């Protein structure tokens, strides 16, 4: 596993959803570094990837309200624990739970284990509200998957907030989750 600049030289065998991420980042002129690896569908599997990237891959959680009428993508530090009660009152949504794989695929074109802020490029109807835990915004870089969990990207946080999010028409809500 090694860090490489930009898209793979050969995209043969890669999923269209991954290539679409590289196409968008390149079109937006956002610099990124990438590493390929075995499927990483848990935070524990991401620790070695973090070391190679030189940044922490964000924990990305796909959430919804009980009625399944509001969907959220929460970005938080990978090492921080998550408790729904810590978030519910901040966003005024009682009874949060994890969104189902079918809704995740329909809204973000992402499968479980590959959840990423990059999936917001597929949410053209803005049905998913982005929530970002404040420490993610305070870091100079962040790590995420390009809509597949066999590659990971390192991006400048500022490029994500100032270029990527406006381009995909998503405005984040900043939340503050406790350490424990």
BATORNU-671017 format. One record per atom (N, C-alpha, C): x negated, y, z negated. Coordinates in steps of 0.001 Angstrom, whole numbers, padded with zeros to 6 digits, always signed. Atoms other than C-alpha are relative to their C-alpha. Layout:
# BATORNU-671017
XYZ;...
# end
This chain:
# BATORNU-671017
-000853-001171+000000;+000000+000000+000000;-000899+001235+000000;+000791-001232-000079;-001467+003323+001058;+000891+001153+000441;-000741-001211-000330;-000280+006873+001507;-000377+000456+001407;+000219-000455-001365;+000141+008075+005094;+000779+001287+000222;-000664-001266-000307;+001082+011441+006510;+001072-000240+001064;-001065+000029-000990;+004439+011631+008281;+000568-001359+000330;-000713+001202-000440;+006431+009032+010170;-000971-001108+000396;+000853+001107-000448;+005099+005584+011026;-000364+000167+001481;+000424-000075-001397;+003131+005384+014276;+000890-000879+000879;-000854+000924-000733;+005317+002467+015347;+001272-000227-000815;-001267+000137+000721;+008997+002478+014348;+000749-001283+000366;-000640+001262-000377;+009755-000942+015847;+000341-000799-001261;-000424+000818+001131;+011721-003097+013424;+000545+000793-001175;-000531-000827+001084;+012770-000169+011234;+001459+000319+000263;-001418-000296-000136;+016408+000611+010564;+000221+001412+000527;-000355-001304-000566;+018050+003490+012404;+000147+001059-001085;-000199-000978+001076;+018945+005147+009071;-001330+000545-000510;+001321-000464+000418;+015235+005346+008148;-000577+000948+001053;+000530-000829-001084;+014204+006743+011527;+000721+001344+000048;-000773-001250+000013;+017002+009344+011281;-000539+000964-001057;+000591-000857+001038;+015416+010642+008050;-001275+000657+000535;+001243-000571-000552;+012023+011079+009756;+000321+001034+001075;-000390-000948-001049;+013712+012761+012720;+000447+001329-000603;-000487-001236+000626;+015475+015257+010448;-001138+000763-000672;+001117-000675+000679;+012403+016012+008328;-000938+000645+001015;+000873-000560-001036;+010313+016514+011471;+000658+001217+000660;-000720-001117-000625;+012992+018747+013050;+000001+001227-000918;+000007-001102+000971;+013087+020835+009842;-001417+000480-000326;+001420-000307+000244;+009254+020946+009827;-000367-000110-001468;+000330+000287+001394;+009091+019521+006341;-001114-001044-000004;+001106+000952+000129;+005761+017874+005582;+000356-001051-001039;-000238+001087+000944;+005956+014507+003867;-001077-001049+000164;+000901+001138-000022;+003770+011605+002969;+000832-001226-000310;-000800+001208+000052;+004964+008028+003131;-000871-001200-000334;+000643+001289+000203;+004054+004591+001898;+001037-001089+000234;-000854+001166-000220;+005512+001258+002967;-000328-001037-001057;+000182+000960+001094;+006009-001519+000429;+001107-001045+000051;-001065+000992+000148;+008062-004542-000521;+001246+000702-000534;-001258-000593+000470;+011714-003846-001317;-000110+000386-001471;+000052-000527+001364;+011894-001689-004446;+001402+000471-000358;-001384-000361+000297;+015442-001713-005770;+000256+000249-001480;-000123-000358+001416;+014758-001017-009458;-001087+001024-000323;+001003-000975+000410;+012856+001706-011272;-001304-000702-000390;+001202+000747+000378;+010447-000930-012613;-000850-000311+001235;+000716+000304-001242;+009539-001868-009034;-000670+001250+000575;+000525-001257-000549;+008766+001806-008335;-001255+000504-000719;+001135-000535+000751;+005992+002247-010932;-001305-000023+000798;+001212+000064-000813;+003192+001085-008604;+000115+000973+001177;-000231-000940-001103;+004719+003146-005790;-000245+001424-000492;+000255-001317+000595;+004667+006195-008095;-001492+000307+000001;+001450-000187+000073;+000920+005691-008555;-000557+000332+001390;+000475-000241-001360;+000328+005545-004778;+000465+001371+000499;-000539-001295-000443;+002587+008559-004105;-000611+001176-000752;+000506-001100+000817;+001052+010594-006900;+001116+000871-000543;-001164-000686+000541;+004533+011603-008034;+000994-001062-000444;-000986+000957+000492;+007500+009988-009728;+001189-000055+000952;-001207+000170-000797;+010275+008540-007611;+001187+000299-000912;-001174-000355+000789;+013525+010023-008835;+000932-001190-000136;-001098+000945+000180;+016184+007824-010320;+001210+000677+000645;-001152-000533-000710;+019164+008354-008027;+001193-000882-000305;-001181+000764+000386;+022558+007290-009312;+001209+000497+000762;-001222-000309-000731;+025721+007169-007224;+001157-000221-000960;-001030+000027+001032;+028605+008000-009566;+001342+000468+000558;-001328-000487-000389;+032326+008636-009344;+000870+000132-001245;-000966-000099+001092;+035261+009604-011522;+000883-001249+000017;-000812+001209+000135;+037771+006982-012644;+000958-000187+001175;-000958+000068-001103;+040216+007820-009838;-000678-000226+001357;+000782+000130-001234;+037442+007509-007230;+000378+001076+001028;-000305-001140-000872;+038312+010939-005855;-001158+000990+000058;+001179-000867+000033;+035055+012695-006787;-001232-000885-000106;+001234+000778-000024;+031602+011317-006020;-001176+000919-000280;+001170-000765+000409;+028245+012444-007357;-001264-000792+000310;+001327+000585-000105;+024605+011773-006594;-000846+000716-001038;+000806-000566+001082;+022504+012330-009709;-001459-000344+000230;+001457+000174-000058;+018741+012852-009377;-000558+000340-001374;+000590-000220+001319;+016822+012484-012600;-001359-000685-000054;+001284+000684+000123;+013327+011480-013745;+000214-001498-000199;-000146+001445+000041;+012856+007750-013334;-000159-000622-001373;+000254+000573+001323;+011742+007229-016915;+001049+000395-001038;-000994-000501+000947;+014685+009005-018531;+001219-000919-000040;-001216+000825+000077;+017633+006971-019850;+001229+000808+000417;-001229-000666-000429;+021109+007744-018534;+001184-000504-000813;-001240+000303+000719;+024299+007899-020581;+001083+000902+000591;-001035-000782-000691;+027506+008994-018851;+000524+001146-000844;-000546-001061+000856;+028681+011007-021867;-000855+001260+000036;+000891-001162-000062;+025612+013278-021549;+000259+000850+001236;-000250-000700-001245;+026658+014217-018033;+001451+000444+000139;-001436-000250-000201;+030474+014086-018129;+000429+001398-000410;-000457-001311+000471;+030997+017201-020228;-000651+001154+000761;+000676-001075-000740;+028448+019228-018211;+000659+000285+001352;-000604-000202-001322;+030328+018693-014949;+001522-000017-000058;-001451-000035+000171;+033858+018571-016377;+000718-001176+000634;-000613+001198-000574;+034566+015037-015235;-000064-001120-001027;-000045+001082+000984;+035689+012489-017779;-000089-001353+000693;+000010+001397-000443;+035127+008769-017370;-000795-000238+001285;+000862+000282-001136;+032239+008638-014945;-000404-001467+000003;+000505+001359-000137;+031191+005259-013628;-000845-000068+001271;+000798+000166-001206;+028918+003886-010936;+000926-000221+001182;-000783+000156-001212;+030304+004168-007439;-000217-001376+000604;+000081+001336-000581;+030985+000986-005526;-000830+000024+001290;+000839+000067-001198;+028743-000200-002667;+000723+000418+001285;-000754-000362-001198;+031500+000295-000081;+000093+001521+000161;-000057-001467-000059;+031916+003989-000949;-001379+000585+000278;+001371-000464-000225;+028140+004445-001043;-000353-000115+001485;+000284+000209-001427;+027833+003003+002460;+000833+000955+000858;-000894-000854-000799;+030823+004962+003769;-000408+001473-000057;+000294-001420+000177;+029722+008331+002350;-001448+000376+000309;+001418-000338-000129;+025911+008180+002399;-000760-000875+001004;+000659+000968-000901;+025130+005279+004782;-001241-000594-000656;+001093+000568+000790;+022960+003754+002067;+000533-001223-000728;-000350+001202+000760;+022984+000327+000446;-000526+000127-001430;+000524-000014+001370;+022544-000226-003309;-001491-000365-000013;+001444+000205+000077;+018864-000112-004261;-000775+000962+000877;+000652-000950-000903;+018133+002502-001591;+000546+001415-000171;-000650-001296+000189;+020068+005458-003020;-001056+001103-000014;+000979-001061-000173;+018320+008697-002131;+000697+001294+000387;-000494-001315-000413;+018892+012409-001699;+000054+000098+001523;+000001-000030-001463;+018128+011767+001976;+001351-000446+000570;-001313+000437-000451;+021551+010098+002259;+000985+001147+000164;-000908-001149-000141;+023168+013524+001919;+000076+000499+001440;-000048-000391-001408;+022306+014087+005582;+001169-000675+000714;-001113+000743-000591;+025084+011570+006326;+001356+000414-000571;-001239-000453+000644;+027673+013240+004070;+000452+001310+000649;-000339-001207-000759;+028903+015669+006719;+001279+000672-000491;-001230-000586+000539;+032229+016212+004927;-000184+000505-001432;+000332-000472+001351;+030490+017152+001652;+000900-000614-001074;-000810+000698+000994;+032345+014554-000386;-000808-000396-001225;+000879+000373+001107;+029328+013876-002624;-000654+001263-000552;+000608-001153+000671;+028269+016528-005136;-001363-000403-000549;+001339+000262+000498;+024530+016588-005804;-000170+000609-001387;+000328-000436+001360;+023528+016832-009475;-001500-000244-000187;+001440+000155+000210;+019861+017439-010329;-000339+000342-001435;+000480-000255+001355;+018410+017087-013800;-001158+000998+000095;+000935-001125-000063;+016366+020241-014462;-001476-000390+000123;+001425+000344-000143;+012963+018493-014919;-000405-000400+001425;+000316+000345-001389;+013157+017222-011315;-000364+001268+000768;+000250-001270-000697;+013274+020827-010094;-001281+000678-000462;+001196-000630+000553;+010364+021814-012318;-001286-000654+000488;+001183+000698-000509;+007990+019277-010746;-000336+000520+001402;+000364-000509-001327;+006006+020400-007678;+000390-000944+001143;-000365+000976-001022;+006800+017184-005792;+001005-000986-000567;-000899+001067+000423;+009353+014411-005867;-000131-001157+000979;+000041+001197-000825;+009545+010890-004528;+001396-000522+000226;-001304+000580-000321;+012480+009268-002780;-000154-000999+001138;-000030+000928-001128;+013373+006540-000317;+000588+000704+001225;-000602-000535-001226;+014135+007399+003330;+001212-000847+000423;-001244+000768-000218;+017535+005617+003046;-000225-001500+000138;+000320+001424+000108;+015785+002227+002816;-000971-000145-001162;+000864+000144+001173;+013934+000766-000155;-001314-000731+000296;+001285+000590-000368;+010920-000542+001773;-001026+001061+000396;+000904-001133-000192;+009357+002909+002200;+000353+001051-001044;-000237-001102+000930;+008981+005883-000105;-000723+001236+000504;+000532-001285-000458;+008301+009555+000552;-000399+000878-001173;+000321-001082+000932;+006570+012337-001325;+000249+001293+000746;-000376-001288-000581;+008026+015753-000604;-000249+001102-001017;+000062-001138+000912;+007465+019190-002043;+001431+000300-000447;-001323-000272+000559;+010407+019925-004326;+000602+001242+000645;-000477-001259-000590;+010662+023408-002900;+000521-000202+001427;-000483+000289-001352;+011038+022036+000642;+001374-000670-000049;-001298+000670+000155;+013907+019859-000556;+001072+001031-000336;-001015-000957+000443;+015715+022718-002303;+000205+001157+000981;-000090-001192-000836;+014935+025519+000152;+000256-000288+001487;-000159+000310-001422;+015031+023716+003521;+000976-001156+000216;-000820+001193-000244;+016554+020224+003352;+001450+000189-000445;-001378-000111+000499;+019595+020919+001167;+000828+001021+000780;-000797-000899-000844;+020708+024034+003095;+000295-000598+001382;-000202+000582-001330;+020248+022120+006363;+001097-001059+000004;-001042+001033+000073;+022553+019319+005172;+001242+000521-000734;-001164-000694+000565;+024989+021823+003598;+000423-000552-001366;-000297+000444+001362;+024721+020667-000010;-000648+000961-000991;+000462-000890+001065;+024398+022951-003008;-000027-000815-001290;+000037+000818+001215;+023174+021180-006152;+000544+000724-001224;-000319-000474+001331;+024490+021587-009655;-001147-000469-000891;+001101+000359+000892;+021625+021672-012160;+000589-000387-001350;-000449+000490+001298;+022237+019634-015305;-001224-000201-000880;+001087+000261+000934;+020159+019057-018409;+000354-001207-000843;-000246+001235+000724;+020108+015496-019687;-001024-000160-001103;+000947+000151+001109;+018542+014713-023075;-000994-001131+000266;+001037+001043-000121;+015365+012669-023332;+000460-001311-000609;-000516+001226+000642;+017090+010187-025638;+001229+000270-000805;
# end
